[in-house]
C-alpha cells in the first residue's frame, strides 16, 4: 500500500507523526517514536515567554541580589554557562536531528511579531526541516478587534518568513470568524501549511479557595469532528498543506482525517497516554483499512470527503445543524 | 578565589600542566587546612584561600606544614578578626596572628602585585621549601576592579620548573618508599630538631629576591623584598605594608615635589624578616621613622611591624649593618576594619615626624578624644584634584538597581576597549534589603594607583532620588562637577523639589546638573525597574570619559556580549533603553540663588533617645567616620531597639487592611519577616484621640469580649515583600482578587499610616496571661524583634520574631555568625528590642563555629546564678531576713506559665524590697541575683552552615549533654550570608557554589541524628506550611526540660525565586515530602507512645513539583538535563524511603 504524502513540501512515507508535545524533550522517546515509524518528529514548542519573560524573570531573581552586599557579591554560581531561553531548545533540536533520520519540525509558540522570532533562524540553523508556528492566542483584550488579531497573526507569519527559508506551518485555534478566508491570507503571507487546531488549556475553578486551577486535559476522539469539518471545508481550496491535530487516537480516526483532506496527521494525547508504540498500531490500522477497502494508495482517499467532493456537502454546512436538531430524539428513559 | 577555582574545575578548565584541579569544600577552614596538609604530605600541590576567623582556624596546621618544611602557598585576603565586634572588612589582624607559625609572609599592595606575587610566592616556596602565605588587603585590594597585565601560561611554567615539583612529590608519603612524619619527641631532642630547619629560613629571603629577579627579567615588573621610594636623603620615612603603601608612596612623591625630604619603605617579605635587606634600602639620612601597622595588639609595646623595624634597626646599628645615626622610631595604627587611609593621613604622619616631639605611638584616620593618640588630619589635602586628566566618578545606588553591575561593566568597556586605565571600588552597607551602594570609579590615561575612596569627584550620580533627603550626596562633588540625578520630575520641575541643603551645594559649587526619570524610561522600554543600563548610558553621555558616540556604540556592544546568549529580545530591550535614555536626559537650568525653604529631614525623629541622636543618627547619615572614640561603648555593648528609629521607607507598596473582609486570623502578623504588620486587641475606650484614618473593629473572639481589634502596618519599616497578602485567607466573594490585605502604593499613604502606627504602638498590649497558645492569639504578643535589615520576604526572621513574642522578655540568645547575626546585630541599628518594662532578649554573637558551646555557657551561668539565688534565699529565710512565706513561694516556683512568671516577678520585687539597703554580704549578693529566681530561656540560633557543617561537632556535643537549651536551626539549605555555598544541608540536585552542577549527595538528616540521642526534643517545622505546628514545636521545645532542637525551613533568596512565593514553596516542600514536619518528644516514651509524631502526611505531590519553582534546581535542569533527571529520581526515592522510615518510627506502620 502506498501511503506516501507530501506535507510542507516534505515527501513522507505516510502521514502519521507525533504532534508538538513533551515527548521530544527526551531523546530516548524521540528514538522510540522513530522506531515506531513516525514519518517526522514535531518538536515541543519553544514559547515566546521562554525567550522573553519567564526565563528572563527567573534569571532576574537570581541576579537581582548581586552586588548588593560586601560579604556576598552573588548568590549563585556564574550563570553564563546555563542555557536559559532558546539555547537549551536549540541544543535539543540539534540532538534530535542527530538522533533520527526522519524530518524534524521545530515548533515556536507565540503571538507577537517581535524580536523573539529571530530565534526561528536559529532553529533552522540547528537543523530543523520545517517550523510549526503555534499562534496560541487567547483574546482577552477587549480593545483589540478580530481584524487586528488576524493582522497580528499574518504579520507574525511574514516576520518569520523573513528569518527562514524552511517551510512554515501555522497552528491556529478554531476561533476565527472566517477560517477559509484566513487560510487564503496565510497562504498569501507566505505560510506553507496549516495545522488544525491547537487546544486551549482550560483552567478549572476551585470554589472553596476562590482560585483558578490550571488543568491539562488530553484530547479525546470526540474532538476530531471539529477538525474534520474544517479540513473538509479547506481541502482543495488552498495550496497550504493541511495537518490534523487533536482527536486522532486510532487508524480509523486517521482515515477520516485523510478523507477530510489532511496531508499529515498528528497524534499527541494517544502517544502520551499509550506510548510511542501507539503510532505503529495506528499506522497498521490505517494501512489495513485502506487495503481492506481496496484503495490503491493513500492519495486516492486524500480529500475525498472534502466540501468540494463530498456527496453530501451540506453536512459540513448549515444544513447539517438543522437536520440534526430535527431528527434528534431523547434516549429511552430520558423522556 | 575559591568560587572561581571551583567554577573552572567544574567546567573542566585545565591548569598549566593540563590537569583539572579538584576543588573540595570542607566543613570549616580547620578542615580545609587539615586536608591541604594531607594533600601536601602525599606529594600533591595544594592551596587554600581564606581570611579572618577562617585563617585563625588554620593556624595549628600552618605550624605543622611549616615545621615539616613543605612547599605550599596560600592566599589570604587580610581581614579583621572579631573582637568587641565582628567586622568582615580589611586589616592585618588575621595575618599578623600567623606571623609566629613559621610560614613566610609576602604582602602585595594592588591588584597587579597580587597577580604577580601569587606566582613569585609559589615559585619561592617550591625552591625554599618554606611554606608561604601571600596576603593582600581584604576588600581594598581583593574587591578592587582594575586593569592589569596578565601572566601567560608560558610565564607560569617557566617560573615553576618541573624538577622542583618533582622534588616536592618525592618528599611526599608513599608506601613504596615509606617514611614517618609527625612523630612525638621528648625533651632530649625536640629543641635541637626544631632548630634543624634554620638554614632554610636563612636562605629564604635570598631565594625570594632571586625569584623576584627572574620574574622581573621575564615581565619587566620589578619587585624587591623591601622597596624604598622617596628622597635619596630622606629625613622622615614611613614603613608600611599592603595597599596603604601605594597611598604613602604617592603622597611622599607629591610632598617631595614640594621639596620635603620624605620617603616610604614598603615591606613585601615580612617573614622571614631580613634585617640586611631592609637596612640596605633605608636612607642613612633618616632621622625619624613612622612604622604603620594595620592591626592592633592591646597591651603590647607596639604592633608587630613596629617591633620588627625597631629591633631590626637597633640590631643593624649594633652589628654595623646600618651606618646612620639611630633614628626616632614611632609606631602608628591605621585602617582597622577597612577604615580609609588617605593621602591626607599620610601627610599627617609625615607632619608628625617633623615635630619637635612626635607621638611615639599614635593612630591616624580617627579622632581619639579619649587617649589622645590620634593625629590631626588636614582633610583639605588631596592628590586626586591635582590630576585633572583622571575622571573621578561617584555613584549612589541601591543594591537592587544594578548600579554596581553597570559600573563594573563601564570599567570593562573602558579598561578593555580603550587605552585608558580604570579603577573601581564599591562600598556596600550591610542591609540585606534596600541596601545602598556607593561606587567609586576612576578613569585616566595612566595606571591608577589610588587605593582610597574618591574625596573630590568630577562626576556624582544619584540613582535614587530619596537619597538626597538621607545622605549628603553632593559632599564629594568638586566645584564645577557634573551631577546626574534620577528623579521622578521633569527638568523644569525638579529644582523646586530639592531641599535647601542640596540647592545650596549645587549653587555654591556651580554644579552642572542633569536629570532623567530613569524608572519611567525603564518602564517604557519594558525593563521593569532595572535602571542600570539607563544610568550607565547617562554617565557615558555626559561625563566626557569617552566621545559620546563611541561610548554609546561600546555600550551596545557590551549589551550584545552580556545578553546575546539570552536571545535578541533582551538585547533589543536594552538597545531601546539606551536610545530612550538619550532622548530623556536633560540638563537642568540652575537659578542663580537658592530658592528652597524645605530643609533636609533629620536622620532620626526628635523622640529618639539621646544616644541614638548623638551616635546612631550620625551613622545613618553615612557620616560614622566622623564619630570620635568617646562616642563609643568601650566593650562592644550597645543598647537594644534601634531599628525603630531608622525609617527606611524602602517599600514601593505596602499592605492595606480591609477591616470589613478581615476574619481576624492574624496570619499576616505571624508571617511578617519584619514585624511591620501587627495585630492588637484593646479596650474600646483606648480609641479616644485616634487619627481619623485609624481603623478598628469589634474583636470577634470570646477571649477578649467587648474589645476592639486592629491590624496596623508600619509603613516606613515594611519592605513590601507581600507575604502577608500571600497568606491572607480572606477574599472578597465578589472580587477574589481583593483580599483583606492588598498591596497599595506607599508614598500617598506614608504620612497617615505613620500617625496610625504611632497611635497603634501606644495602645496597651494584650494581657499575656489571657493569651491562648494558638496562632491567632500569640500574635497579640508584642514582637521584640522588629524591622531588621533582613531581605524582603526573609524566611528566617518570622521564627525569631515568634521566639521573642513567646519568650523574649526572659530570653538569652546565642547567635552563630551568619545572616541572623548580621540582620540581628549589624550596626548602625539592631532589631532586638525591649517591652514597656524594659525587658527583652539579651543577644550575643560569639563566632561561627562555637555557637552551641557559647549558648551552653550561657545556660551554665544562668543555672549557676539560679542555684546561688535559691541557696541564698533559703539561707536568708533561715536567718529570718526573708519571710518564710515569701521564700517558700519563691522556691516553689516551677511552671513557667505567663501567670506564674508574672507572680514570681512580683515576688522577686518583694524580695528585693526586703533586701534593699541591707549591708550583709548574703543579702547584697541575693539582691543582685534575685531576678534569676525567674526562669530564663536560653536559645541557640544559627543557620545550616553552622549547625550542619562548621559547628556540628560542638552542636553534637551540646545535644549529648541534655542541658535545658533550645536550639533553632534556620535552615536555608545553603550558606546564605556568604553568597550561596553548599552546606551539608543542601538538597540533592540543587545547584550551589561548590556544587555547581547540582549537589550529588542528599541532605544530611540532622533531625534523625539528634533523635538518636533519644533524650533530645527534635522538631522539624515550616511556618508557611503549617503555622500551628510551628507554634506548638516552639512551645514544646521551650517547655521541654532538656535540650531541644528545632530545624526550621527558611525560604531564601539563594533559592532563586521571588520571595513573595516563599510560603507556597514551603507548602510545596512539605507536600512533596522534601520537608516532613514532625515533633519528637522523648517524654512520650514514658506514656508508652512512640516519641515521634509525624505532622505531615504522605507526599501529596511529586518532588519535581516542588523543585521546578526554584532556580537552584532549574539551572541544573537547564544545564545538565540528564544528570538532573537522575539526581531528581534519586532524591525522590530518598524522600519515599525516609517517609517510610519516619512512618515506621511514628508507629504508623506495623
Contacts between the chains, C-beta under 8 A, distances in Angstrom:
chain1	res1	chain2	res2	distance
A	25	B	1121	8.0
A	51	B	567	4.7
A	51	B	569	5.7
A	52	B	567	7.6
A	52	B	569	4.7
A	52	B	570	7.7
A	55	B	566	7.6
A	56	B	566	6.7
A	56	B	570	6.0
A	58	B	1056	7.0
A	58	B	1057	7.4
A	58	B	1111	5.3
A	58	B	1114	6.4
A	59	B	566	7.2
A	59	B	1111	7.9
A	60	B	528	7.7
A	60	B	530	7.8
A	61	B	1053	8.0
A	61	B	1056	5.4
A	61	B	1057	5.3
A	61	B	1058	5.7
A	61	B	1111	6.1
A	62	B	1056	4.7
A	62	B	1111	5.0
A	62	B	1115	7.6
A	63	B	405	7.9
A	64	B	400	5.8
A	65	B	399	7.2
A	65	B	400	7.3
A	65	B	791	7.6
A	65	B	1053	5.1
A	66	B	404	7.9
A	66	B	405	6.2
A	67	B	399	6.6
A	67	B	402	7.6
A	67	B	403	8.0
A	67	B	404	3.6
A	67	B	405	5.2
A	67	B	408	7.4
A	67	B	426	7.1
A	67	B	437	6.9
A	68	B	398	7.9
A	68	B	399	2.5
A	68	B	400	6.4
A	68	B	404	7.7
A	68	B	428	6.7
A	68	B	432	7.6
A	68	B	435	4.8
A	68	B	437	6.8
A	69	B	399	6.7
A	69	B	428	5.6
A	69	B	430	7.1
A	69	B	432	6.4
A	69	B	435	6.2
A	69	B	979	8.0
A	70	B	88	6.2
A	70	B	89	7.3
A	70	B	139	6.8
A	70	B	143	7.6
A	70	B	428	4.2
A	70	B	430	7.1
A	71	B	88	5.2
A	71	B	430	7.9
A	71	B	822	7.6
A	71	B	977	6.1
A	71	B	978	5.8
A	71	B	979	7.1
A	72	B	976	7.8
A	72	B	977	6.5
A	72	B	978	5.6
A	72	B	979	3.1
A	72	B	980	7.2
A	73	B	143	7.9
A	73	B	979	6.6
A	74	B	979	5.7
A	74	B	980	7.2
A	75	B	976	7.6
A	75	B	979	5.4
A	75	B	980	4.1
A	75	B	1053	6.0
A	75	B	1054	4.5
A	75	B	1056	7.7
A	76	B	980	5.7
A	76	B	991	7.0
A	76	B	992	7.8
A	76	B	993	7.5
A	76	B	1054	7.4
A	76	B	1056	6.4
A	76	B	1111	7.1
A	76	B	1112	7.3
A	76	B	1115	7.0
A	77	B	3	7.5
A	77	B	6	7.9
A	77	B	7	6.1
A	77	B	10	7.8
A	77	B	980	7.8
A	77	B	991	6.1
A	77	B	992	7.3
A	77	B	993	5.4
A	77	B	996	4.3
A	77	B	1115	7.8
A	78	B	7	5.8
A	79	B	1115	6.6
A	80	B	565	7.4
A	81	B	11	6.8
A	81	B	1119	6.2
A	82	B	1115	4.7
A	82	B	1118	5.1
A	82	B	1119	4.6
A	83	B	1118	5.2
A	83	B	1119	6.4
A	84	B	565	8.0
A	84	B	566	6.1
A	84	B	1118	6.2
A	85	B	565	7.6
A	85	B	566	4.9
A	85	B	567	4.6
A	85	B	570	8.0
A	86	B	567	5.4
A	87	B	565	6.4
A	88	B	1118	5.4
A	88	B	1121	7.8
A	114	B	569	6.7
A	115	B	567	7.6
A	115	B	568	4.6
A	115	B	569	4.2
A	115	B	571	7.7
A	115	B	572	4.4
A	116	B	567	6.6
A	116	B	568	7.2
A	116	B	569	4.8
A	118	B	567	7.7
A	118	B	568	4.4
A	119	B	567	6.1
A	119	B	568	7.3
A	210	B	731	4.9
A	210	B	733	7.5
A	210	B	736	3.8
A	211	B	736	7.7
